[in-house]
Amino acid sequence: MNEGWLGDEYLILFEDHEVPAVTKLYRLDEWLPEFAIVGLRGWDDFIVRDTHGGTHTVPAVPLDRELLAPFDIPEHATLEPDDRYKGKIKWYVTPLVFGGDASTEDNVVWLDQEKHAALVAWWNAKYIELAGS
């Protein structure tokens, strides 16, 4: 894993050998089966790769095909490490799509990847459940 600042954006980029395990951890096959997670952009969005090698961003919640946006991972970019955020992922206690407020500190926690993955899966299942009702 390589993480750090690229200009004003914080990126987490996974090594090729990490991609299958990360994709499985986040249960991406349940929502976007033809994609693999290759990174995070600004903590809120996944960077995903399609079967043709194209890369896109998509919100962690909801993992909705309609929200895919093209994104080019900068080649040979050097990420500026920041020890304050190393190994941490920002999470909104109430995700924005559910009315959470990004500007209040009460709605932000910092998680490790395992906890982040569990919450991403739970909230995406909740999103689908509510969309189907």
N, C-alpha and C positions, 0 to 999 in steps of 0.2 A: 504494500500500500504506500502510496505517495500522497502527501497532503500538505496544503499550505495555500498562501495567497498568490493569485495571479492577477495583478492589478487590484481592483476592488472586490474581486470574487474569491471566496474560499472554495477550493476544490479538494475532493478526496478522489483519487484515481486508483483503481485496483489493478494489480499486476495480472497478466493474462491467466496465470495459473490459479489466481484467486477467484476469478469471475464465476466459474460454475458453482462453487460453494456459496458465494455471496448471493447469487441468483436464487439458489435453493433456499438459503436462510430466509430471504424475504418472500418466498413463495410466489415469485413473479409469474410462474407458469399458470397460476390460477386466474390472473388478470390479463397478462400480456404474454401468452405462451411462446410467441416467436421472437421474443426479445431476451437479452441478457443484461444484467446490471454491470456497468463498467466503472461507475463512479457516482459521486454526489456533487451537486453544484449548489453552493450557498446553503447547504444543509436541508433546504426545503424540497429540492428537486433531485430525482435520480437522473443520471446520464445512462441511457440504455443504447444497446447496439442491436440492430435488426439482423436478420439472416443474410442480408446482402452486404453487411459491413457498414451501413449508414448509422450515424449516431444522432440521438435526439435527447431532449429533456422531457420529463413528465413529472408532475407533482407526486410526491410520495403518497399523498392522499388528496384526491382519489387517483388511483392508477387507472386512468381512463384513456383509451385509445384516441379519443377526440381531442385530448389535451397534449398530444405529442407535438413537439416543436423541433425543427432541425437544429442541431448544435454540432459544431466542429470542435473536436478536442484539439487544442493547439499542439502542433508537433514540436518536439524538442523544447517545450516550454519548461522553464525552471520555476518550480513552486517555492515560494518563500516560506519556510517553516515558521510556525507560531506555537510555542510551547503551551500557551494558554488554552489552545483548542485541540492539541494532539490527543487522538483517541477518543474525542468527544463529538457527539452529534446533537445539535440543537433540536428540541422537540417542543411543539406547542401542545400543552396539556389538553386544551380543546382545539383541535385542528381548525384552520381558517375556514375551510369549507363547511364546518359545523358552527360557524359563528365566533370562533376564537379570535382574540384580539392580539395582533402581532406586536403592538406597542406597549403592552403591559408586562411588567416583569413577573407578575403572578402566573402568567400563562406560559412561561418559558422554563424548561428544565434541560439539563445536559445529561445525556445518556451514553452508555456504551453501545456498541453495535448490536449485541444480543437483545437488549431491552428495546432498542429502536426497532429492530426487525419484528419483535413480538407486537409492538404497538402499531406499526404500519399494517401488519396482517389483520389485527383486530379491527382497526378503524376502517380499513378497506372492506372487510366483511360487513361491518355496520352500514357503510355507505351503500353497498349493494342491497342489503336487506331493506333499508329505508327507501331506496329508489324503486324497488320492486313492489312496495306496498301502496 
